[in-house]
Amino acid sequence: MPTALIALLFTALGQTTTPAIPDAWQPLLLPGQLDVVFTMYSYPGDLEGLKALVEAMEREKLGNGFDPGPAAHANSAEMLAYLGTLGWPLVAYPGYPGFQIEGGVCFLTDEDEVAIQGFEAGGAFNAIQLGEWGYYFHNLSMNEGYWRAQFGDRFDEFKHEMKPEGLAGYDVMPKSKQEAYGVLRDYFLTRQRAMRGRNLSVTGHSHYEAYAAEWGAKLIGLEVGENIAFAQSKFAFSRGASRQWGIPWTVQVSPWMHGAVTTAGPLRMENGGARGLDAGHSLSFYTRMWLHAWFAGAAMVTPENSIAIFFEPGEPKWRLTSHAARAKEVFAFMRNHDRGVPYTPIAVVLDHYAGYNGFMAKPWGILEPTAGDVEITDLFEEQLFPGTDLFHAPPVEPGNTEAGYLRPTPFGESFDVLLSTAPAKVLGNYPVILLAGDMDFDALFVARLFDALRSGSTLLLHPRHVEALGDDFARLSGTGDVEVLEVWEHPETGRPAAIANGRLTALVEELMPIAVTGDPIQYQVNRNGAGWVVELVNNEGVIKTKDKPAIVEPEKMATVRLTPRFAFAEVRRWTVGGSTPLEADEAIVVPAGETVYVEFVVESP
């Protein structure tokens, strides 16, 4: 059937106009940048070596930033000044041990500050990484091995800073979520002061992205890959925090996998673990994760350990590996296409003090979950992003370590996560606001809900929330569209859910401009300058363990159909350098372990 007739048919079937995209949803870039940054991880330790690496990156079009680059230390002044002339962003580690430790020796000195200002003189953005601070707080702050590795012969001088065993980083058991929040806040702000307000927050084994933004981080950073679970919900948390607080977010993809790590060279055992291009995660996984981070709205994508992965060992230097060749393609793909704006019409709103932590399976890493807390866990881990819990659930595919890192999304990547402190103008940008878990309906939050309802948002409440609201429920209902959800028990958990799966299905059918049907697949829909783009990620068909090459099962392709609910002029499949036309009614086949982007052009170019 000709494209024009297909377009007319869709127009006749239903939606003829596309949803409005709030200006505030435009993905935020790093200050001074015009596009997404794709970084090199680490650098040679001398100025001439650094210059040679930069020359290779420019020649090969293999990135436009460093994360990390030279340390935020006076000893790096010459290299920092040179990098400042490039206009590339720079993330640095502190030049002192124990940068996660509240006390200790890691403080930015006046001389260090002068060196960093030498970089900033060129106008480029920089930040100092406070990496995996949530994991440090809960899991390493009492670990003597970690402390000895940081301080060596000076361990006895600092061991009094260690936290008691069994308290997940707290000095005493918190009495409430508010008290736990206060302790984490004080810890984070102590490290902020130590680095003179320059910290970039990176979280991996925690969901504290919104709190880092609230507490003044320059960027919200994620580490994914490694042995880290819940990547997709963490993206929803980070994008929501970026929109709530107006700061960019970034993604660092780690090659570590249970002691193995991807490096250049053949597969081998070295330093107690597997090394080589076939060690750690698969190249398919890196590609899918780099691309999805970009499409999901990240300002910067960091292939961790890339300096040790992208270049062949020996002379001549800077010869590219197969991983580097793929990274070049990914970077070119990012630069050649307008990713647009992630369309996430449903805001999942949690209480300000919820402290959701999937890895620890307890609020703030230590408190016993209430029924409302379990409801939040089930929403993210059983309903929206099922199969991503690598720690507390059986493997989704025994014998395939990588299988649980990215999963099909039954309702699409259609959600952002906000806290109840979100301003009314932020809440009001979402067609649907879903409250989940225990909520404190203080007067300010309720006032913001009034404003969001007046702006046209629909508010979805659990009956428990109705009771907690008291008389405010009637006032909210008289102000706008308020729906009290039916109590629904999830058949697999046997527990009441925040929302029924059937209601989620209806919301997606009502709100999303393109229906995705067929085989299970991970998908996201963005609005760009030409029309709408669908990202289709087939996470099936790649078997990868830490110390063996990936096995691809080509028969595990995914076939889906895309049904726009709007009129369009043409359909295109993106390629690295451009696009190829598709028939409007053509089934989309996504090969095993690959990502496909399909663009529906609303008007002819």
Residue pairs with C-beta under 8 A, 6 or more apart in sequence:
1 9
1 584
1 585
3 568
3 569
3 570
3 571
3 583
3 584
6 584
6 585
7 567
7 568
7 569
7 584
8 567
10 563
10 564
10 565
10 566
10 567
10 568
11 566
11 567
13 565
14 565
15 513
15 565
15 566
16 566
16 567
17 566
18 513
18 527
18 532
18 566
18 602
19 343
19 345
19 431
19 511
19 513
19 527
21 341
21 343
21 527
22 429
24 243
24 425
24 426
24 429
25 243
25 341
25 342
25 343
25 344
25 429
26 341
27 242
27 248
27 297
27 298
27 299
27 339
27 341
27 342
28 242
28 246
28 247
28 248
28 249
28 299
29 35
29 36
29 248
29 299
30 37
30 89
30 125
30 219
30 248
30 299
30 300
31 125
32 87
32 89
32 123
32 124
32 125
33 89
33 125
33 299
35 334
35 335
36 294
36 298
36 299
36 300
36 301
36 334
36 335
36 339
37 63
37 64
37 65
37 88
37 89
37 299
37 300
37 301
38 63
38 64
38 65
38 290
38 300
38 301
38 303
38 327
38 330
38 331
38 334
39 63
39 64
39 65
39 66
39 67
39 89
39 91
39 300
39 301
39 302
39 303
39 306
40 53
40 57
40 62
40 63
40 65
40 66
40 67
40 69
40 306
40 307
40 310
41 66
41 67
41 68
41 302
41 303
41 304
41 305
41 306
41 307
42 68
42 69
42 305
42 306
42 307
42 308
43 49
43 50
43 53
43 66
43 68
43 69
43 70
43 79
43 307
44 50
44 52
44 53
47 78
47 79
47 82
50 70
50 79
50 82
50 83
51 82
52 317
52 318
53 307
53 318
54 83
54 86
56 62
56 311
56 317
56 318
57 63
57 64
60 318
60 320
60 324
60 328
61 328
61 331
61 332
62 310
62 320
62 324
62 327
62 328
62 331
63 306
63 327
63 331
64 88
65 88
65 89
65 90
65 91
65 300
66 83
66 88
66 89
66 90
66 91
67 89
67 90
67 91
67 129
67 250
67 252
67 300
67 302
68 91
68 92
68 93
68 129
69 79
69 80
69 83
69 90
69 91
69 92
70 76
70 79
70 80
70 83
70 90
70 92
71 92
71 93
71 94
71 95
72 92
72 93
72 94
72 95
72 108
72 112
72 115
72 116
72 128
72 195
72 198
73 94
73 95
73 96
73 112
73 115
74 95
74 109
74 111
74 112
74 114
74 115
75 95
75 115
76 92
76 95
76 115
77 114
77 115
77 118
80 90
80 115
80 116
80 118
80 119
81 118
81 119
81 121
83 90
83 119
83 122
83 124
84 118
84 119
84 120
84 121
84 122
84 123
84 124
85 122
86 122
86 124
87 122
87 123
87 124
88 124
89 124
89 125
89 126
89 300
90 119
90 124
90 125
90 126
91 126
91 127
91 128
91 129
91 200
91 302
92 116
92 126
92 127
92 128
92 129
93 99
93 128
93 129
93 131
94 106
94 108
94 128
94 195
95 112
96 104
96 105
96 106
96 107
97 104
97 105
97 106
97 150
97 151
98 104
98 105
98 106
98 147
98 150
98 151
98 158
99 106
99 130
99 131
99 191
100 130
100 131
100 132
100 133
100 136
100 137
100 140
100 191
101 136
101 141
101 147
101 150
101 158
101 161
102 161
102 187
102 190
102 191
103 158
103 161
104 150
104 151
104 158
104 161
105 158
106 194
107 194
107 195
108 116
108 128
108 194
108 195
108 196
108 198
113 196
116 126
116 198
119 126
120 126
126 198
127 198
127 199
127 200
127 218
127 219
128 195
128 198
128 199
128 200
129 199
129 200
129 202
129 221
130 188
130 191
130 192
130 195
130 199
130 200
130 201
130 202
130 217
131 202
131 221
131 223
132 202
132 203
132 204
132 205
132 223
133 187
133 188
133 191
133 201
133 202
133 203
134 203
134 204
134 205
134 206
134 208
134 357
134 365
135 203
135 204
135 205
135 206
135 359
137 168
137 169
137 184
137 187
137 365
138 168
138 169
138 205
138 206
138 357
138 360
138 365
138 366
139 168
139 169
139 205
140 146
141 162
141 163
141 169
142 162
142 163
142 164
142 165
142 167
142 169
144 159
144 162
147 155
147 158
147 159
147 162
148 155
151 157
151 158
163 169
163 170
163 171
164 171
167 173
167 366
168 360
168 365
168 366
169 187
169 365
170 180
170 183
170 366
171 183
173 366
174 180
174 183
174 364
174 366
174 367
176 353
177 353
177 354
177 355
177 363
177 364
177 367
178 353
180 353
180 355
180 363
180 364
180 365
180 366
180 367
181 211
181 352
181 353
181 355
181 364
184 208
184 211
184 355
184 364
185 211
185 215
188 201
188 211
188 212
188 215
189 215
189 216
191 199
192 199
192 215
192 216
192 217
197 216
197 218
198 218
199 216
199 217
199 218
200 217
200 218
200 219
200 221
200 250
201 208
201 209
201 212
201 213
201 217
201 219
201 220
201 221
202 221
202 222
202 223
202 252
203 209
203 212
203 221
203 222
203 223
203 234
204 222
204 223
204 224
204 226
204 228
204 254
205 228
205 229
205 359
205 360
206 357
206 359
206 360
206 365
207 230
207 233
207 234
207 237
207 356
207 357
207 358
208 355
208 357
209 220
209 222
209 234
209 237
209 238
209 241
209 249
210 237
210 240
210 241
210 244
210 245
210 417
210 418
210 419
212 220
212 241
213 220
213 241
213 242
213 244
213 245
213 247
214 245
214 419
214 421
217 247
218 247
219 247
219 248
219 249
219 250
219 299
219 300
220 238
220 241
220 242
220 245
220 247
220 248
220 249
220 250
221 249
221 250
221 251
221 252
222 231
222 234
222 235
222 238
222 249
222 250
222 251
222 252
223 252
223 254
223 304
224 231
224 234
224 251
224 252
224 253
224 254
224 289
224 293
224 405
225 231
225 253
225 254
225 255
225 256
225 257
225 281
225 285
225 286
225 289
225 304
225 405
226 254
226 255
226 256
226 257
227 256
227 257
227 258
227 390
228 254
228 390
228 405
229 358
229 359
229 388
229 389
229 390
229 391
229 404
229 405
230 358
230 359
230 380
230 381
230 385
230 388
230 389
231 289
231 388
231 405
231 406
232 384
232 385
232 388
232 406
232 407
232 409
232 413
232 522
233 358
233 380
233 381
233 384
233 385
233 388
233 417
235 251
235 292
235 293
235 296
235 413
236 344
236 348
236 384
236 385
236 413
236 415
236 416
236 417
237 417
238 249
238 251
238 298
239 249
239 296
239 297
239 342
239 344
239 416
240 347
240 348
240 416
240 417
240 418
241 247
241 249
241 417
241 418
242 248
242 249
242 297
243 416
243 418
243 426
243 429
244 418
244 419
244 421
244 422
244 423
244 426
248 298
248 299
248 300
249 297
249 298
249 299
250 298
250 299
250 300
250 301
250 302
251 289
251 293
251 296
251 298
251 300
251 301
251 302
252 302
252 304
253 286
253 289
253 290
253 293
253 301
253 302
253 303
253 304
254 304
254 305
255 261
255 262
255 263
255 280
255 281
255 286
255 303
255 304
255 305
255 309
256 280
256 304
257 279
257 280
257 281
257 401
257 402
257 546
258 401
258 546
259 272
259 273
259 274
259 546
260 273
260 274
260 275
260 279
260 280
260 546
260 547
261 273
261 274
261 275
261 279
261 280
261 305
262 276
262 277
262 279
262 280
262 281
262 305
262 309
262 323
263 275
263 276
263 277
263 279
263 305
263 308
263 309
264 276
264 277
264 308
264 309
264 310
264 311
264 312
264 313
264 321
265 275
265 276
265 277
265 312
265 313
266 276
266 277
266 278
267 274
267 275
267 276
267 277
267 278
267 279
267 547
267 548
267 549
268 274
268 275
268 276
269 275
269 547
273 279
273 546
273 547
274 280
274 546
274 547
277 283
277 309
277 321
277 322
277 323
278 548
278 549
278 550
279 546
279 547
280 546
281 402
281 405
281 544
282 402
282 542
282 544
282 550
282 593
283 322
283 323
283 326
283 550
284 542
284 544
284 550
284 552
284 593
284 594
285 402
285 405
285 406
285 542
285 544
285 593
286 303
286 323
286 326
286 327
287 326
287 330
287 594
287 595
288 406
288 537
288 539
288 593
288 594
288 595
289 405
289 406
290 301
290 303
290 327
290 330
291 330
291 333
291 334
291 535
291 595
292 406
292 522
292 524
292 535
292 537
292 595
293 301
294 301
294 334
294 339
295 339
295 342
295 524
295 526
295 535
295 597
296 342
296 413
296 524
297 339
297 341
297 342
301 334
303 309
303 310
303 327
306 324
306 327
309 321
309 323
309 324
310 320
310 321
310 323
310 324
310 327
311 317
311 318
311 319
311 320
311 321
311 324
312 319
312 320
312 321
320 328
329 576
332 576
332 577
333 574
333 576
336 576
336 577
336 578
337 574
337 597
338 528
338 529
338 530
339 526
339 528
339 533
340 526
340 527
340 528
340 529
340 532
340 533
341 526
341 527
341 528
342 413
342 524
342 525
342 526
343 414
343 512
343 513
343 525
343 526
343 527
343 532
344 413
344 414
344 415
344 416
344 430
345 414
345 430
345 431
345 432
345 507
345 511
345 512
346 414
346 415
346 416
346 430
346 431
346 432
346 433
346 434
346 507
346 511
347 415
347 416
347 417
347 418
347 422
347 427
347 430
347 432
347 433
347 434
348 379
348 384
348 415
348 416
348 417
348 418
348 434
348 436
349 417
349 418
349 419
349 420
349 422
349 427
349 433
349 434
349 435
349 436
350 356
350 376
350 417
350 418
350 419
350 420
350 436
350 437
351 419
351 420
351 437
351 438
351 439
351 440
352 419
352 420
352 421
352 440
353 440
354 363
354 373
354 376
354 419
354 437
354 438
355 363
355 364
355 365
355 367
356 363
356 373
356 376
356 377
356 380
356 437
357 363
357 364
357 365
358 377
358 380
358 381
358 389
359 391
360 366
361 369
361 377
361 391
361 392
362 368
362 369
363 369
363 373
369 377
370 438
371 496
372 436
372 437
372 438
372 439
372 464
373 437
373 438
374 495
375 436
375 437
375 462
375 495
375 496
375 497
375 498
376 436
376 437
376 498
378 490
378 493
378 495
378 497
378 498
379 436
379 497
379 498
379 499
381 388
381 389
381 393
382 490
382 492
382 493
382 497
383 410
383 411
383 490
383 497
383 498
383 499
383 501
383 504
384 409
384 410
384 411
384 415
384 504
385 407
385 409
386 407
386 410
387 393
387 396
387 404
387 407
387 408
388 404
388 405
388 406
388 407
389 404
390 404
390 405
395 403
395 404
396 403
396 404
396 407
397 403
397 404
397 543
399 543
399 545
400 543
400 544
400 545
401 544
401 545
401 546
402 542
402 543
402 544
402 545
403 539
403 543
405 539
406 522
406 537
406 539
407 522
407 539
408 520
408 521
408 522
408 539
409 521
409 522
409 523
409 524
410 501
410 504
410 520
411 504
411 505
411 507
411 508
412 508
412 512
412 516
412 523
412 524
412 525
413 522
413 523
413 524
414 508
414 511
414 512
414 524
414 525
416 430
418 426
418 427
420 439
420 440
420 445
421 445
422 448
423 448
424 447
424 448
424 449
424 450
424 451
424 452
424 455
425 451
427 433
427 448
427 449
427 451
427 452
427 457
428 451
428 452
428 454
428 455
428 456
428 457
430 452
430 457
431 456
431 457
431 458
431 511
432 457
432 458
432 460
432 507
432 511
433 449
433 452
433 457
433 458
433 459
433 460
434 460
434 498
434 499
435 459
435 460
435 461
435 462
435 465
436 462
436 498
436 499
437 498
439 445
439 465
439 468
441 465
441 468
441 469
441 472
446 469
446 472
446 476
449 459
449 476
450 475
450 476
450 479
452 459
452 480
453 459
453 476
453 479
453 480
453 481
453 482
454 479
454 480
456 480
457 480
457 481
458 480
458 481
458 482
458 483
459 476
459 480
459 481
459 482
459 483
460 483
460 485
460 499
460 503
461 469
461 473
461 482
461 483
461 484
461 485
462 484
462 485
462 487
462 498
463 484
463 485
463 487
466 473
466 484
469 476
473 482
476 482
485 498
485 499
485 500
485 503
486 500
486 503
487 496
488 496
488 497
488 499
488 500
488 501
488 502
488 503
489 495
489 496
489 497
490 496
490 497
490 501
509 515
512 525
512 565
513 525
513 532
513 564
513 565
513 566
514 525
514 532
514 534
514 562
514 563
514 564
514 565
514 600
515 562
515 563
515 565
516 523
516 534
516 536
516 560
516 561
516 562
517 560
517 561
517 563
518 558
518 559
518 560
518 561
518 587
519 558
519 559
519 560
520 540
520 558
521 536
521 537
521 538
521 558
521 560
521 590
522 535
522 536
522 537
522 538
522 539
523 534
523 535
523 536
523 537
523 560
524 534
524 535
525 532
525 533
525 534
525 535
526 532
526 533
526 535
527 533
528 599
530 599
530 601
530 602
530 603
530 605
531 568
531 599
531 600
531 601
531 602
531 603
532 564
532 566
532 568
532 599
532 600
532 602
533 574
533 597
533 598
533 599
533 600
534 562
534 597
534 598
534 599
534 600
535 595
535 596
535 597
536 558
536 560
536 588
536 590
536 595
536 596
536 597
536 598
537 590
537 595
538 556
538 557
538 558
538 590
538 591
538 592
538 593
538 594
538 595
538 596
539 593
540 553
540 556
540 558
540 592
540 593
541 552
541 553
541 554
541 555
541 556
541 557
541 591
541 592
541 593
542 550
542 551
542 552
542 553
542 592
542 593
543 550
543 551
543 552
543 553
544 550
544 551
550 593
552 592
552 593
553 592
554 591
554 592
555 592
556 592
557 589
557 590
557 591
557 592
558 589
558 590
559 587
559 588
559 589
559 590
560 587
560 588
560 590
561 587
561 588
562 588
562 598
562 600
564 600
566 600
566 602
567 602
568 584
568 600
568 601
568 602
569 601
569 602
569 603
569 604
570 581
570 600
570 601
570 604
571 581
571 582
571 583
571 584
571 586
571 598
571 599
571 600
571 601
572 579
572 580
572 581
572 582
572 598
572 599
572 601
573 579
573 580
573 581
573 582
573 588
573 596
573 597
573 598
573 599
574 597
574 598
574 599
579 599
582 588
582 598
588 596
588 598
590 596
